[in-house]
C-alpha cells in the first residue's frame, strides 16, 4: 500500500468516527430539546453558543484557521437546534405545511375573502371629500360589492405631495361604511394610528413602503382586525412571507397578501407585476392572495388583461382604483378609472370571476 492510499484510508476511518460523534451529539441535542420544552425555555441560546465557540477557538492549534473552525461548528450547532425543535416549530405560522387548509377572512358586512370565490376591492387612491367617496360607494353598492378602499393617510414619495386627510378621511370612510354597508380598507402608516383607526376601518392595509416596518407589523399583529399586507417594491417572495409572519407571530392570523408589482428595469409599466408570485404564495402559505392591478401596471389600458391573468393563476381577488373624476384627483390621477371605465372593466371581469367561483375553469 502506497502512502496516498494509506492516508485516504485513515481519512475514511476518521470520517466514520466524526459521523459516529455527530450521531451521538444529535441524540444528546434531542434530549436537551425535550428538557427545554418541559421547562418552557427557548431552544436557541446565543450566549451559550458564543461560549462554546470561544472555547473551541482557544483550543485550536491548526491547521484550520479560527474562522474555518467557527463556520464548521456553527453549522453543527444549527443542525442540532433544528433537531431540538418540535415539528410545529420548524414551519412558519403562515406556512401551508403547518396549516394545510386555507385561511378564510370574514367580515361583519357580509364580505368574505379566501373562501374560493373571487373578491374585489375598489375605490379611490385618496379620500378627498365625502361627495367623492359617496359616488364611488354608491356604484359599488349597486354592483353588489362588499369592499371599498381609500387612503386617509398617504405615504408619498415627495414630502410636498398630498398626504391624506387623516382623521377627517377616516370619518368619511366610516360614514360610507354605515351608509352603504361596505367593509372599509385603508392604509395605516404608523403604529400609533392603529388605535385611532380601529373604530373606523374594517381592514388595516400595510402598504409596500411599510412592508418591512417591523414595529408596525408587530403592532398590527396585536390587533383583532384583518390586515391587508402589500408586497414591498423590491421585496423577494421570501421577505414578503416573513413580513406576514411578523403579524402572525403576534397572534393575528387574519392576513390578506397583496401582490402589487415590484420594481425592475422595465419602464413600460409603473411596476412589474410578478404574476408567478400568486401561485407560489398560494402553495407556500394558507393566506388569501389579492392582486392590485392599478399599482402594478399604472396603466388603465392593460388593467383588465392583468386582472384576468390574476384570476387565472388563482388569485382570491383583484384590487383597483376608481375615482369619479380622475382628472382632478389629488393623487395618482393618471391611473384611476372613472366610473364609466370602471363599468366596462367590471362588466367584463365579473363573468370570468363567476366562472372561476363555480369551478368551471379549473
C-alpha atoms as a printed R data frame, in Angstrom:
    type eleno elety resid chain resno       x      y       z
1   ATOM     1    CA   UNK     A     1   0.000  0.000   0.000
2   ATOM     2    CA   UNK     A     2   1.463  3.371  -1.027
3   ATOM     3    CA   UNK     A     3   1.364  6.476   1.166
4   ATOM     4    CA   UNK     A     4  -1.583  8.080  -0.683
5   ATOM     5    CA   UNK     A     5  -3.815  5.032  -0.205
6   ATOM     6    CA   UNK     A     6  -2.769  4.826   3.445
7   ATOM     7    CA   UNK     A     7  -3.713  8.473   4.060
8   ATOM     8    CA   UNK     A     8  -7.034  8.032   2.254
9   ATOM     9    CA   UNK     A     9  -7.878  5.010   4.376
10  ATOM    10    CA   UNK     A    10  -7.072  6.973   7.526
11  ATOM    11    CA   UNK     A    11  -9.307  9.831   6.310
12  ATOM    12    CA   UNK     A    12 -12.187  7.384   5.739
13  ATOM    13    CA   UNK     A    13 -11.744  5.972   9.249
14  ATOM    14    CA   UNK     A    14 -11.808  9.486  10.699
15  ATOM    15    CA   UNK     A    15 -14.916 10.304   8.642
16  ATOM    16    CA   UNK     A    16 -16.709  7.365  10.252
17  ATOM    17    CA   UNK     A    17 -15.555  8.456  13.708
18  ATOM    18    CA   UNK     A    18 -16.827 12.002  13.051
19  ATOM    19    CA   UNK     A    19 -20.145 10.579  11.860
20  ATOM    20    CA   UNK     A    20 -20.468  8.444  14.995
21  ATOM    21    CA   UNK     A    21 -19.758 11.502  17.152
22  ATOM    22    CA   UNK     A    22 -22.274 13.620  15.198
23  ATOM    23    CA   UNK     A    23 -24.946 10.951  15.724
24  ATOM    24    CA   UNK     A    24 -24.133 10.864  19.431
25  ATOM    25    CA   UNK     A    25 -24.216 14.675  19.590
26  ATOM    26    CA   UNK     A    26 -27.530 14.779  17.715
27  ATOM    27    CA   UNK     A    27 -29.179 12.367  20.142
28  ATOM    28    CA   UNK     A    28 -27.982 14.463  23.084
29  ATOM    29    CA   UNK     A    29 -29.315 17.603  21.374
30  ATOM    30    CA   UNK     A    30 -32.746 15.954  21.069
31  ATOM    31    CA   UNK     A    31 -32.735 15.118  24.781
32  ATOM    32    CA   UNK     A    32 -31.766 18.703  25.592
33  ATOM    33    CA   UNK     A    33 -34.629 19.897  23.407
34  ATOM    34    CA   UNK     A    34 -37.097 17.719  25.334
35  ATOM    35    CA   UNK     A    35 -35.874 19.160  28.636
36  ATOM    36    CA   UNK     A    36 -36.100 22.716  27.315
37  ATOM    37    CA   UNK     A    37 -39.726 22.168  26.238
38  ATOM    38    CA   UNK     A    38 -40.567 20.779  29.674
39  ATOM    39    CA   UNK     A    39 -39.007 23.832  31.321
40  ATOM    40    CA   UNK     A    40 -40.515 26.255  28.812
41  ATOM    41    CA   UNK     A    41 -37.130 27.720  27.868
42  ATOM    42    CA   UNK     A    42 -36.079 28.879  24.408
43  ATOM    43    CA   UNK     A    43 -34.371 26.385  22.121
44  ATOM    44    CA   UNK     A    44 -31.741 28.810  20.847
45  ATOM    45    CA   UNK     A    45 -29.333 30.287  23.386
46  ATOM    46    CA   UNK     A    46 -26.925 32.644  21.569
47  ATOM    47    CA   UNK     A    47 -24.822 33.256  24.688
48  ATOM    48    CA   UNK     A    48 -24.131 29.553  25.205
49  ATOM    49    CA   UNK     A    49 -23.265 29.184  21.518
50  ATOM    50    CA   UNK     A    50 -20.808 32.066  21.833
51  ATOM    51    CA   UNK     A    51 -19.141 30.489  24.917
52  ATOM    52    CA   UNK     A    52 -18.758 27.118  23.153
53  ATOM    53    CA   UNK     A    53 -17.275 28.706  20.017
54  ATOM    54    CA   UNK     A    54 -14.781 30.754  22.030
55  ATOM    55    CA   UNK     A    55 -13.690 27.640  23.958
56  ATOM    56    CA   UNK     A    56 -13.131 25.732  20.715
57  ATOM    57    CA   UNK     A    57 -11.135 28.563  19.142
58  ATOM    58    CA   UNK     A    58  -8.902 28.783  22.215
59  ATOM    59    CA   UNK     A    59  -8.051 25.092  21.797
60  ATOM    60    CA   UNK     A    60  -7.486 25.342  18.046
61  ATOM    61    CA   UNK     A    61  -3.871 24.680  17.100
62  ATOM    62    CA   UNK     A    62  -4.386 24.411  13.311
63  ATOM    63    CA   UNK     A    63  -4.083 23.569  10.524
64  ATOM    64    CA   UNK     A    64  -7.603 25.074  10.100
65  ATOM    65    CA   UNK     A    65  -7.737 28.755  10.978
66  ATOM    66    CA   UNK     A    66 -10.182 30.076  13.600
67  ATOM    67    CA   UNK     A    67 -12.773 31.246  11.032
68  ATOM    68    CA   UNK     A    68 -12.955 27.788   9.458
69  ATOM    69    CA   UNK     A    69 -13.442 26.174  12.865
70  ATOM    70    CA   UNK     A    70 -16.124 28.724  13.718
71  ATOM    71    CA   UNK     A    71 -18.051 28.097  10.472
72  ATOM    72    CA   UNK     A    72 -17.843 24.314  10.775
73  ATOM    73    CA   UNK     A    73 -19.156 24.271  14.323
74  ATOM    74    CA   UNK     A    74 -21.822 26.893  13.633
75  ATOM    75    CA   UNK     A    75 -23.274 24.501  11.041
76  ATOM    76    CA   UNK     A    76 -23.206 21.688  13.601
77  ATOM    77    CA   UNK     A    77 -24.892 23.917  16.195
78  ATOM    78    CA   UNK     A    78 -27.566 24.976  13.677
79  ATOM    79    CA   UNK     A    79 -28.326 21.369  12.762
80  ATOM    80    CA   UNK     A    80 -28.576 20.478  16.474
81  ATOM    81    CA   UNK     A    81 -31.010 23.356  17.110
82  ATOM    82    CA   UNK     A    82 -33.200 22.086  14.270
83  ATOM    83    CA   UNK     A    83 -33.254 18.672  15.957
84  ATOM    84    CA   UNK     A    84 -34.310 20.266  19.244
85  ATOM    85    CA   UNK     A    85 -37.322 21.977  17.727
86  ATOM    86    CA   UNK     A    86 -40.692 20.271  17.755
87  ATOM    87    CA   UNK     A    87 -42.239 19.679  14.322
88  ATOM    88    CA   UNK     A    88 -44.661 22.589  14.735
89  ATOM    89    CA   UNK     A    89 -41.719 24.928  15.416
90  ATOM    90    CA   UNK     A    90 -39.951 24.098  12.158
91  ATOM    91    CA   UNK     A    91 -42.502 25.849   9.946
92  ATOM    92    CA   UNK     A    92 -43.733 29.407   9.830
93  ATOM    93    CA   UNK     A    93 -47.188 30.127  11.242
94  ATOM    94    CA   UNK     A    94 -48.290 31.273   7.781
95  ATOM    95    CA   UNK     A    95 -46.907 28.126   6.124
96  ATOM    96    CA   UNK     A    96 -49.289 25.706   4.436
97  ATOM    97    CA   UNK     A    97 -47.173 22.859   5.837
98  ATOM    98    CA   UNK     A    98 -48.268 23.899   9.305
99  ATOM    99    CA   UNK     A    99 -51.882 24.683   8.320
100 ATOM   100    CA   UNK     A   100 -52.966 22.900   5.116
101 ATOM   101    CA   UNK     A   101 -56.452 24.427   4.991
102 ATOM   102    CA   UNK     A   102 -56.996 27.913   3.539
103 ATOM   103    CA   UNK     A   103 -57.419 30.890   5.841
104 ATOM   104    CA   UNK     A   104 -60.819 32.486   5.236
105 ATOM   105    CA   UNK     A   105 -61.270 36.094   6.339
106 ATOM   106    CA   UNK     A   106 -64.865 37.043   7.135
107 ATOM   107    CA   UNK     A   107 -66.386 40.498   7.677
108 ATOM   108    CA   UNK     A   108 -69.402 41.819   9.549
109 ATOM   109    CA   UNK     A   109 -70.943 43.416   6.447
110 ATOM   110    CA   UNK     A   110 -71.062 40.105   4.621
111 ATOM   111    CA   UNK     A   111 -67.781 40.116   2.750
112 ATOM   112    CA   UNK     A   112 -65.529 37.067   2.641
113 ATOM   113    CA   UNK     A   113 -62.005 36.729   1.229
114 ATOM   114    CA   UNK     A   114 -60.310 33.378   0.719
115 ATOM   115    CA   UNK     A   115 -63.321 31.041   0.556
116 ATOM   116    CA   UNK     A   116 -62.741 30.039  -3.063
117 ATOM   117    CA   UNK     A   117 -64.887 32.794  -4.544
118 ATOM   118    CA   UNK     A   118 -63.325 35.858  -6.131
119 ATOM   119    CA   UNK     A   119 -63.402 39.107  -4.170
120 ATOM   120    CA   UNK     A   120 -62.994 42.704  -5.311
121 ATOM   121    CA   UNK     A   121 -61.681 45.788  -3.533
122 ATOM   122    CA   UNK     A   122 -62.199 49.045  -5.443
123 ATOM   123    CA   UNK     A   123 -62.117 52.707  -4.543
124 ATOM   124    CA   UNK     A   124 -60.201 55.952  -4.859
125 ATOM   125    CA   UNK     A   125 -56.494 56.273  -4.192
126 ATOM   126    CA   UNK     A   126 -57.105 59.026  -1.636
127 ATOM   127    CA   UNK     A   127 -60.115 60.128   0.354
128 ATOM   128    CA   UNK     A   128 -60.653 63.714  -0.786
129 ATOM   129    CA   UNK     A   129 -64.248 64.544   0.180
130 ATOM   130    CA   UNK     A   130 -67.461 62.908   1.350
131 ATOM   131    CA   UNK     A   131 -69.102 63.555  -2.029
132 ATOM   132    CA   UNK     A   132 -66.211 61.925  -3.901
133 ATOM   133    CA   UNK     A   133 -66.235 58.736  -1.826
134 ATOM   134    CA   UNK     A   134 -70.056 58.576  -1.776
135 ATOM   135    CA   UNK     A   135 -70.193 58.475  -5.591
136 ATOM   136    CA   UNK     A   136 -67.830 55.509  -5.707
137 ATOM   137    CA   UNK     A   137 -69.523 53.767  -2.770
138 ATOM   138    CA   UNK     A   138 -72.991 54.057  -4.348
139 ATOM   139    CA   UNK     A   139 -71.656 52.497  -7.546
140 ATOM   140    CA   UNK     A   140 -70.038 49.638  -5.616
141 ATOM   141    CA   UNK     A   141 -73.236 49.017  -3.665
142 ATOM   142    CA   UNK     A   142 -75.252 48.890  -6.920
143 ATOM   143    CA   UNK     A   143 -72.866 46.229  -8.195
144 ATOM   144    CA   UNK     A   144 -73.381 44.156  -5.043
145 ATOM   145    CA   UNK     A   145 -69.776 44.582  -3.914
146 ATOM   146    CA   UNK     A   146 -68.742 44.453  -0.259
147 ATOM   147    CA   UNK     A   147 -65.466 46.383  -0.047
148 ATOM   148    CA   UNK     A   148 -64.226 49.896  -0.649
149 ATOM   149    CA   UNK     A   149 -60.658 51.151  -0.424
150 ATOM   150    CA   UNK     A   150 -59.473 54.706   0.138
151 ATOM   151    CA   UNK     A   151 -56.422 56.346   1.648
152 ATOM   152    CA   UNK     A   152 -56.790 58.615   4.676
153 ATOM   153    CA   UNK     A   153 -53.041 58.514   5.353
154 ATOM   154    CA   UNK     A   154 -50.912 58.705   2.214
155 ATOM   155    CA   UNK     A   155 -47.164 57.945   2.338
156 ATOM   156    CA   UNK     A   156 -45.880 59.806  -0.727
157 ATOM   157    CA   UNK     A   157 -42.508 59.848  -2.405
158 ATOM   158    CA   UNK     A   158 -42.353 63.638  -2.210
159 ATOM   159    CA   UNK     A   159 -42.965 65.357   1.146
160 ATOM   160    CA   UNK     A   160 -44.785 68.120  -0.751
161 ATOM   161    CA   UNK     A   161 -47.449 65.849  -2.284
162 ATOM   162    CA   UNK     A   162 -50.921 65.373  -0.776
163 ATOM   163    CA   UNK     A   163 -50.531 63.302   2.400
164 ATOM   164    CA   UNK     A   164 -54.208 62.493   3.018
165 ATOM   165    CA   UNK     A   165 -56.926 63.931   5.250
166 ATOM   166    CA   UNK     A   166 -56.009 61.847   8.287
167 ATOM   167    CA   UNK     A   167 -58.763 61.654  10.915
168 ATOM   168    CA   UNK     A   168 -61.201 63.552   8.694
169 ATOM   169    CA   UNK     A   169 -60.627 60.925   5.999
170 ATOM   170    CA   UNK     A   170 -61.312 58.122   8.471
171 ATOM   171    CA   UNK     A   171 -64.612 59.771   9.428
172 ATOM   172    CA   UNK     A   172 -65.619 59.988   5.755
173 ATOM   173    CA   UNK     A   173 -64.861 56.286   5.332
174 ATOM   174    CA   UNK     A   174 -66.891 55.424   8.436
175 ATOM   175    CA   UNK     A   175 -69.859 57.361   7.019
176 ATOM   176    CA   UNK     A   176 -69.572 55.340   3.816
177 ATOM   177    CA   UNK     A   177 -69.372 52.097   5.795
178 ATOM   178    CA   UNK     A   178 -72.568 52.928   7.695
179 ATOM   179    CA   UNK     A   179 -74.486 54.368   4.731
180 ATOM   180    CA   UNK     A   180 -73.676 51.773   2.074
181 ATOM   181    CA   UNK     A   181 -72.923 48.648   4.141
182 ATOM   182    CA   UNK     A   182 -69.384 48.311   2.814
183 ATOM   183    CA   UNK     A   183 -66.273 46.987   4.514
184 ATOM   184    CA   UNK     A   184 -63.625 49.708   4.527
185 ATOM   185    CA   UNK     A   185 -59.953 49.114   3.657
186 ATOM   186    CA   UNK     A   186 -57.422 51.874   4.340
187 ATOM   187    CA   UNK     A   187 -53.699 52.178   4.894
188 ATOM   188    CA   UNK     A   188 -52.101 52.747   8.277
189 ATOM   189    CA   UNK     A   189 -48.571 54.144   8.279
190 ATOM   190    CA   UNK     A   190 -47.579 54.336  11.971
191 ATOM   191    CA   UNK     A   191 -48.201 52.014  14.953
192 ATOM   192    CA   UNK     A   192 -49.872 54.857  16.872
193 ATOM   193    CA   UNK     A   193 -52.572 55.249  14.214
194 ATOM   194    CA   UNK     A   194 -53.815 51.659  14.578
195 ATOM   195    CA   UNK     A   195 -55.681 52.501  17.767
196 ATOM   196    CA   UNK     A   196 -57.002 55.745  16.252
197 ATOM   197    CA   UNK     A   197 -58.316 53.971  13.152
198 ATOM   198    CA   UNK     A   198 -59.780 50.963  14.938
199 ATOM   199    CA   UNK     A   199 -63.259 52.492  15.260
200 ATOM   200    CA   UNK     A   200 -63.397 53.498  11.604
201 ATOM   201    CA   UNK     A   201 -61.914 50.677   9.500
202 ATOM   202    CA   UNK     A   202 -62.601 47.011   8.811
203 ATOM   203    CA   UNK     A   203 -59.208 46.216   7.274
204 ATOM   204    CA   UNK     A   204 -55.856 47.768   8.100
205 ATOM   205    CA   UNK     A   205 -53.736 47.992   4.975
206 ATOM   206    CA   UNK     A   206 -49.953 47.993   5.295
207 ATOM   207    CA   UNK     A   207 -48.534 49.416   2.100
208 ATOM   208    CA   UNK     A   208 -45.497 48.493   0.055
209 ATOM   209    CA   UNK     A   209 -43.326 51.169   1.648
210 ATOM   210    CA   UNK     A   210 -44.066 49.781   5.109
211 ATOM   211    CA   UNK     A   211 -43.818 46.058   4.375
212 ATOM   212    CA   UNK     A   212 -40.646 45.882   6.467
213 ATOM   213    CA   UNK     A   213 -41.684 48.407   9.106
214 ATOM   214    CA   UNK     A   214 -41.345 45.704  11.732
215 ATOM   215    CA   UNK     A   215 -42.752 47.698  14.638
216 ATOM   216    CA   UNK     A   216 -45.856 48.466  12.586
217 ATOM   217    CA   UNK     A   217 -46.148 44.787  11.592
218 ATOM   218    CA   UNK     A   218 -45.900 43.637  15.203
219 ATOM   219    CA   UNK     A   219 -48.434 46.187  16.375
220 ATOM   220    CA   UNK     A   220 -50.801 45.131  13.581
221 ATOM   221    CA   UNK     A   221 -50.391 41.558  14.785
222 ATOM   222    CA   UNK     A   222 -51.698 42.575  18.211
223 ATOM   223    CA   UNK     A   223 -54.980 43.885  16.790
224 ATOM   224    CA   UNK     A   224 -58.026 41.771  16.008
225 ATOM   225    CA   UNK     A   225 -58.653 43.417  12.614
226 ATOM   226    CA   UNK     A   226 -57.789 41.773   9.294
227 ATOM   227    CA   UNK     A   227 -54.549 43.041   7.761
228 ATOM   228    CA   UNK     A   228 -54.050 43.549   4.026
229 ATOM   229    CA   UNK     A   229 -50.294 43.352   3.522
230 ATOM   230    CA   UNK     A   230 -48.808 44.622   0.266
231 ATOM   231    CA   UNK     A   231 -45.534 43.326  -1.129
232 ATOM   232    CA   UNK     A   232 -42.632 45.757  -0.924
233 ATOM   233    CA   UNK     A   233 -41.376 47.404  -4.102
234 ATOM   234    CA   UNK     A   234 -38.139 45.398  -4.117
235 ATOM   235    CA   UNK     A   235 -39.097 42.562  -1.781
236 ATOM   236    CA   UNK     A   236 -38.493 38.920  -2.585
237 ATOM   237    CA   UNK     A   237 -41.324 36.453  -2.044
238 ATOM   238    CA   UNK     A   238 -39.451 35.096   0.980
239 ATOM   239    CA   UNK     A   239 -39.201 38.577   2.509
240 ATOM   240    CA   UNK     A   240 -42.913 39.114   1.822
241 ATOM   241    CA   UNK     A   241 -43.791 35.889   3.634
242 ATOM   242    CA   UNK     A   242 -41.588 36.791   6.600
243 ATOM   243    CA   UNK     A   243 -43.334 40.171   6.828
244 ATOM   244    CA   UNK     A   244 -46.642 38.294   7.115
245 ATOM   245    CA   UNK     A   245 -45.041 36.066   9.750
246 ATOM   246    CA   UNK     A   246 -44.272 39.150  11.855
247 ATOM   247    CA   UNK     A   247 -48.013 39.817  12.003
248 ATOM   248    CA   UNK     A   248 -48.972 36.194  12.605
249 ATOM   249    CA   UNK     A   249 -46.332 35.776  15.322
250 ATOM   250    CA   UNK     A   250 -48.216 38.327  17.452
251 ATOM   251    CA   UNK     A   251 -51.481 36.373  17.257
252 ATOM   252    CA   UNK     A   252 -53.332 37.840  14.267
253 ATOM   253    CA   UNK     A   253 -53.788 35.239  11.524
254 ATOM   254    CA   UNK     A   254 -56.367 37.229   9.517
255 ATOM   255    CA   UNK     A   255 -53.859 38.311   6.898
256 ATOM   256    CA   UNK     A   256 -54.540 39.013   3.217
257 ATOM   257    CA   UNK     A   257 -51.481 39.157   0.969
258 ATOM   258    CA   UNK     A   258 -51.455 41.570  -1.967
259 ATOM   259    CA   UNK     A   259 -49.123 41.348  -4.946
260 ATOM   260    CA   UNK     A   260 -48.795 44.889  -6.333
261 ATOM   261    CA   UNK     A   261 -45.814 44.672  -8.630
262 ATOM   262    CA   UNK     A   262 -42.108 45.021  -7.946
263 ATOM   263    CA   UNK     A   263 -39.513 47.490  -9.162
264 ATOM   264    CA   UNK     A   264 -37.447 46.270 -12.108
265 ATOM   265    CA   UNK     A   265 -35.576 47.879 -15.016
266 ATOM   266    CA   UNK     A   266 -38.766 47.904 -17.103
267 ATOM   267    CA   UNK     A   267 -40.296 51.353 -17.694
268 ATOM   268    CA   UNK     A   268 -43.353 50.407 -19.786
269 ATOM   269    CA   UNK     A   269 -45.369 49.944 -16.587
270 ATOM   270    CA   UNK     A   270 -45.258 51.644 -13.206
271 ATOM   271    CA   UNK     A   271 -44.034 48.382 -11.665
272 ATOM   272    CA   UNK     A   272 -43.622 44.838 -12.971
273 ATOM   273    CA   UNK     A   273 -46.499 42.569 -11.978
274 ATOM   274    CA   UNK     A   274 -44.986 39.322 -10.686
275 ATOM   275    CA   UNK     A   275 -47.898 37.108 -11.659
276 ATOM   276    CA   UNK     A   276 -45.917 33.971 -10.733
277 ATOM   277    CA   UNK     A   277 -45.901 35.150  -7.110
278 ATOM   278    CA   UNK     A   278 -49.610 34.336  -6.809
279 ATOM   279    CA   UNK     A   279 -49.399 30.527  -7.191
280 ATOM   280    CA   UNK     A   280 -46.122 30.461  -5.241
281 ATOM   281    CA   UNK     A   281 -47.759 32.275  -2.319
282 ATOM   282    CA   UNK     A   282 -50.862 30.081  -2.566
283 ATOM   283    CA   UNK     A   283 -48.720 26.923  -2.485
284 ATOM   284    CA   UNK     A   284 -46.414 28.086   0.284
285 ATOM   285    CA   UNK     A   285 -48.909 29.792   2.602
286 ATOM   286    CA   UNK     A   286 -52.516 29.307   3.647
287 ATOM   287    CA   UNK     A   287 -53.286 33.024   3.296
288 ATOM   288    CA   UNK     A   288 -55.568 34.565   0.659
289 ATOM   289    CA   UNK     A   289 -53.792 36.477  -2.116
290 ATOM   290    CA   UNK     A   290 -55.104 39.570  -3.903
291 ATOM   291    CA   UNK     A   291 -53.581 41.357  -6.915
292 ATOM   292    CA   UNK     A   292 -53.525 45.147  -7.211
293 ATOM   293    CA   UNK     A   293 -53.687 45.868 -10.954
294 ATOM   294    CA   UNK     A   294 -53.514 49.640 -10.519
295 ATOM   295    CA   UNK     A   295 -50.182 49.995  -8.734
296 ATOM   296    CA   UNK     A   296 -48.606 47.091 -10.580
297 ATOM   297    CA   UNK     A   297 -49.286 48.486 -14.055
298 ATOM   298    CA   UNK     A   298 -50.087 52.181 -13.641
299 ATOM   299    CA   UNK     A   299 -51.881 51.861 -16.978
300 ATOM   300    CA   UNK     A   300 -55.644 51.744 -17.399
301 ATOM   301    CA   UNK     A   301 -55.319 50.191 -20.876
302 ATOM   302    CA   UNK     A   302 -53.865 46.925 -19.515
303 ATOM   303    CA   UNK     A   303 -55.621 46.632 -16.146
304 ATOM   304    CA   UNK     A   304 -58.307 44.314 -17.497
305 ATOM   305    CA   UNK     A   305 -55.988 41.690 -19.057
306 ATOM   306    CA   UNK     A   306 -53.762 41.698 -15.974
307 ATOM   307    CA   UNK     A   307 -56.840 41.279 -13.757
308 ATOM   308    CA   UNK     A   308 -57.919 38.325 -15.885
309 ATOM   309    CA   UNK     A   309 -54.436 36.850 -15.570
310 ATOM   310    CA   UNK     A   310 -54.573 37.264 -11.791
311 ATOM   311    CA   UNK     A   311 -57.825 35.293 -11.575
312 ATOM   312    CA   UNK     A   312 -56.483 32.662 -13.972
313 ATOM   313    CA   UNK     A   313 -53.427 31.887 -11.814
314 ATOM   314    CA   UNK     A   314 -55.503 31.505  -8.657
315 ATOM   315    CA   UNK     A   315 -55.680 34.930  -7.006
316 ATOM   316    CA   UNK     A   316 -58.506 35.276  -4.489
317 ATOM   317    CA   UNK     A   317 -59.426 38.646  -5.902
318 ATOM   318    CA   UNK     A   318 -58.452 41.915  -7.534
319 ATOM   319    CA   UNK     A   319 -57.849 45.456  -6.276
320 ATOM   320    CA   UNK     A   320 -58.063 48.573  -8.445
321 ATOM   321    CA   UNK     A   321 -58.520 52.314  -8.059
322 ATOM   322    CA   UNK     A   322 -61.719 54.108  -9.082
323 ATOM   323    CA   UNK     A   323 -62.424 57.857  -8.904
324 ATOM   324    CA   UNK     A   324 -65.488 59.878 -10.015
325 ATOM   325    CA   UNK     A   325 -63.255 62.382 -11.828
326 ATOM   326    CA   UNK     A   326 -59.625 61.211 -12.051
327 ATOM   327    CA   UNK     A   327 -58.531 64.409 -13.816
328 ATOM   328    CA   UNK     A   328 -58.882 66.358 -10.556
329 ATOM   329    CA   UNK     A   329 -57.666 63.593  -8.222
330 ATOM   330    CA   UNK     A   330 -55.126 64.701  -5.632
331 ATOM   331    CA   UNK     A   331 -53.021 61.565  -6.139
332 ATOM   332    CA   UNK     A   332 -52.447 59.006  -8.915
333 ATOM   333    CA   UNK     A   333 -54.786 60.836 -11.290
334 ATOM   334    CA   UNK     A   334 -53.446 59.115 -14.399
335 ATOM   335    CA   UNK     A   335 -54.035 55.541 -13.262
336 ATOM   336    CA   UNK     A   336 -57.507 55.697 -11.662
337 ATOM   337    CA   UNK     A   337 -60.535 54.567 -13.667
338 ATOM   338    CA   UNK     A   338 -63.546 56.850 -13.892
339 ATOM   339    CA   UNK     A   339 -66.981 55.328 -13.284
340 ATOM   340    CA   UNK     A   340 -67.650 54.675 -16.974
341 ATOM   341    CA   UNK     A   341 -64.298 52.937 -17.443
342 ATOM   342    CA   UNK     A   342 -64.917 51.024 -14.249
343 ATOM   343    CA   UNK     A   343 -68.270 49.759 -15.559
344 ATOM   344    CA   UNK     A   344 -66.608 48.324 -18.672
345 ATOM   345    CA   UNK     A   345 -63.774 46.842 -16.586
346 ATOM   346    CA   UNK     A   346 -66.069 45.205 -14.048
347 ATOM   347    CA   UNK     A   347 -68.714 44.025 -16.512
348 ATOM   348    CA   UNK     A   348 -66.074 42.095 -18.451
349 ATOM   349    CA   UNK     A   349 -64.209 40.790 -15.398
350 ATOM   350    CA   UNK     A   350 -67.200 39.701 -13.287
351 ATOM   351    CA   UNK     A   351 -68.459 36.886 -15.595
352 ATOM   352    CA   UNK     A   352 -64.971 35.392 -15.657
353 ATOM   353    CA   UNK     A   353 -64.787 35.595 -11.877
354 ATOM   354    CA   UNK     A   354 -68.166 33.857 -11.628
355 ATOM   355    CA   UNK     A   355 -66.902 31.028 -13.815
356 ATOM   356    CA   UNK     A   356 -63.924 30.536 -11.524
357 ATOM   357    CA   UNK     A   357 -66.224 30.727  -8.495
358 ATOM   358    CA   UNK     A   358 -68.254 27.863  -9.907
359 ATOM   359    CA   UNK     A   359 -65.120 25.822 -10.691
360 ATOM   360    CA   UNK     A   360 -66.000 25.751 -14.385
361 ATOM   361    CA   UNK     A   361 -62.489 26.715 -15.487
362 ATOM   362    CA   UNK     A   362 -60.483 24.636 -13.006
